[in-house]
């Protein structure tokens, strides 16, 4: 059977599964719609969080990105996992104890202020929308490459599926589809990785094969360092970014992860505080399975790619090369007219020019074909990519819809809403959000791709400090929180906008403050938020007595009697 | 009993646990994986340079362990002070 046939079958089966789960888990109350009635088992929630968290970027792009930047790729590996330690230790148990539906709700009550709540809602919607548009685009791209439909139809099919289970099932439907999606995506990621690890190093565990030896007896990583240097690239295990920049980018990604509303709300769905802690551990374990495989895949794929293509005649290029040439993800220009494909870095010792253009996404997408794996494995990768994109999109859409129906309408503008009406509004908001996300997926505004990476900086500089201070300090007040959130997000957004859009020509280390790139500036924004919040608090009235009780109560799992 | 003193002692112990675990969290990632990476790279084990391994694999594995240690410490602490949920 051909690849296309296999892909339709496997993608079709997984979609049927998601729809089946959606029908089974329809939500009938706001509690079910917002937090799945707080009845989700901690391990199931761990899987759902894994799928919620790992997006099209983690699944499709990350390994390729690492394979091109080598050691510096660690900013993503550490940055996108280390945040879960912060979540488990500093946020999740206390927010679960608080026991409401949304992050802005916590901000609003802890800081006894509708203004603080509205600021938090705007931050949440802004962060979530930038993120979701990228996911829908990812869905469209997977459809067009693997199923040979155009991107627009691909996005519409994806939107239809998400619409169905997010609008019908709310958090309950999303949770159980995410559990299924985690299983699909992790199997799809591991099978090719294991095959390739065996082929290259003889070790079936990619994490060990990564440090293993090749058939010629040399260590994979030493071999790769040698290949890289011989072709004029930096050594694979050496870094090129400055230490301070690596430090700040890692911190921005970690803190941003811990501050992303769609991740935080997952911990509202478990029955107890102790479950919230445990669930964060399971979530990180499930995520780490992929995240420790990714750097291995990156090294395998790069070695494989260089060995199969570099200095080989184009006429005898493998068939996958010709297939992927059509997608323009890989291309060759014969600059010296010798019919041989030279792959070179900027300063190749032999002075030859680079002739191969390789897109980073190909490292995961074409990996099974490069390693000559069976057709059904290729199809599985397509289903995995879709699972990763759809599950993240659904989690984000839920944040947007709860922000609108619960934080804006029910709590501020339409207080007289009955629960039934609120549920209708939640569905309407989810429907609208899906439609807008789909629109952006089909017509991506130029800035989306660039902004997605910055959602982390914005989350780090707005939510994280004031949630932490709200739990660990009884003194911080609303004036401090509002000033802190605004200064953090405005500073971070301004720095990013300046270097990315206003004056992109100046976007280099010489002009950056302290050598920190826009990717890492969220860390500085976060520090600014902390400082502004504390200083303003010092000069403004202390919070009312009842806030002290609220904080004391949030700190212990059991309900305290007054 | 959840008296005021007890709750304060509970919170203090929690903060101590956080300090210990977050120090390890910082040392393995920002310390070994970023600030000291070049020095550690002089040490080899299997096919890895040690600093590179901490940056790309080791930190992630240790993060998972840290959370489960916290879970187990806190479950004991909750039981000791009688503040666990029923």
Contacts between the chains, C-beta under 8 A, distances in Angstrom:
chain1	res1	chain2	res2	distance
A	66	B	56	7.8
A	71	B	37	7.5
A	71	B	52	5.6
A	71	B	55	6.2
A	71	B	56	7.2
A	73	B	56	7.1
A	74	B	33	5.9
A	74	B	34	7.8
A	74	B	55	3.6
A	74	B	56	5.2
A	74	B	59	7.9
A	77	B	55	7.3
A	77	B	56	5.6
A	77	B	57	8.0
A	77	B	59	7.5
A	77	B	60	6.1
A	78	B	29	4.9
A	78	B	33	5.8
A	78	B	55	6.6
A	78	B	59	5.0
A	78	B	60	7.0
A	81	B	59	7.5
A	81	B	60	4.8
A	81	B	63	5.4
A	82	B	25	6.8
A	82	B	29	5.5
A	82	B	59	6.9
A	82	B	63	5.8
A	84	B	63	6.6
A	84	B	67	6.8
A	85	B	21	7.5
A	85	B	22	7.4
A	85	B	25	5.0
A	85	B	63	5.1
A	85	B	66	5.6
A	85	B	67	6.1
A	88	B	67	4.5
A	88	B	70	6.3
A	88	B	71	7.8
A	89	B	18	5.5
A	89	B	21	6.3
A	89	B	22	6.7
A	89	B	67	7.5
A	89	B	70	5.7
A	90	B	18	7.2
A	93	B	74	7.7
A	207	B	57	6.4
A	208	B	46	7.9
A	210	B	47	7.6
A	210	B	48	7.8
A	210	B	57	7.2
A	211	B	45	7.9
A	211	B	46	4.0
A	211	B	47	4.0
A	211	B	48	4.6
A	211	B	53	7.3
A	212	B	46	7.3
A	212	B	47	6.0
A	213	B	47	6.6
A	219	B	46	7.8
A	219	B	47	3.4
A	220	B	47	5.9
A	221	B	47	5.2
A	221	B	48	6.6
A	221	B	49	7.5
A	221	B	52	7.5
A	222	B	47	6.8
A	237	B	41	7.1
A	237	B	49	5.5
A	237	B	52	4.5
A	239	B	37	7.2
A	243	B	34	6.4
A	243	B	35	6.6
A	246	B	34	5.4
A	247	B	30	6.3
A	247	B	34	5.3
A	247	B	35	7.3
A	250	B	29	7.0
A	250	B	30	7.1
A	250	B	34	6.6
A	251	B	30	7.7
A	272	B	85	4.7
A	273	B	85	6.2
A	274	B	71	7.6
A	274	B	74	7.3
A	274	B	75	6.0
A	274	B	78	6.7
A	274	B	84	6.6
A	274	B	85	6.8
A	277	B	67	7.5
A	277	B	70	6.6
A	277	B	71	4.8
A	277	B	74	6.1
A	278	B	71	5.1
A	280	B	67	5.8
A	281	B	64	6.9
A	281	B	67	3.9
A	281	B	68	4.8
A	281	B	70	7.9
A	281	B	71	5.5
A	284	B	63	6.1
A	284	B	64	5.1
A	284	B	67	5.8
A	285	B	64	5.1
A	288	B	60	4.9
A	288	B	61	6.7
A	288	B	63	7.2
A	288	B	64	5.2
A	291	B	60	5.4
A	292	B	57	5.4
A	292	B	60	5.4
A	292	B	61	6.7
A	295	B	56	4.3
A	295	B	57	6.6
A	552	B	7	7.0
A	555	B	7	7.7
A	555	B	11	5.7
A	555	B	14	7.7
A	556	B	2	7.2
A	556	B	7	6.3
A	556	B	10	6.6
A	556	B	11	7.9
A	556	B	83	4.5
A	557	B	78	5.6
A	557	B	83	5.6
A	557	B	84	5.7
A	557	B	85	5.1
A	558	B	2	6.8
A	558	B	78	8.0
A	558	B	82	7.7
A	558	B	83	4.4
A	558	B	84	6.5
A	558	B	85	5.7
A	560	B	2	6.4
A	560	B	7	7.8
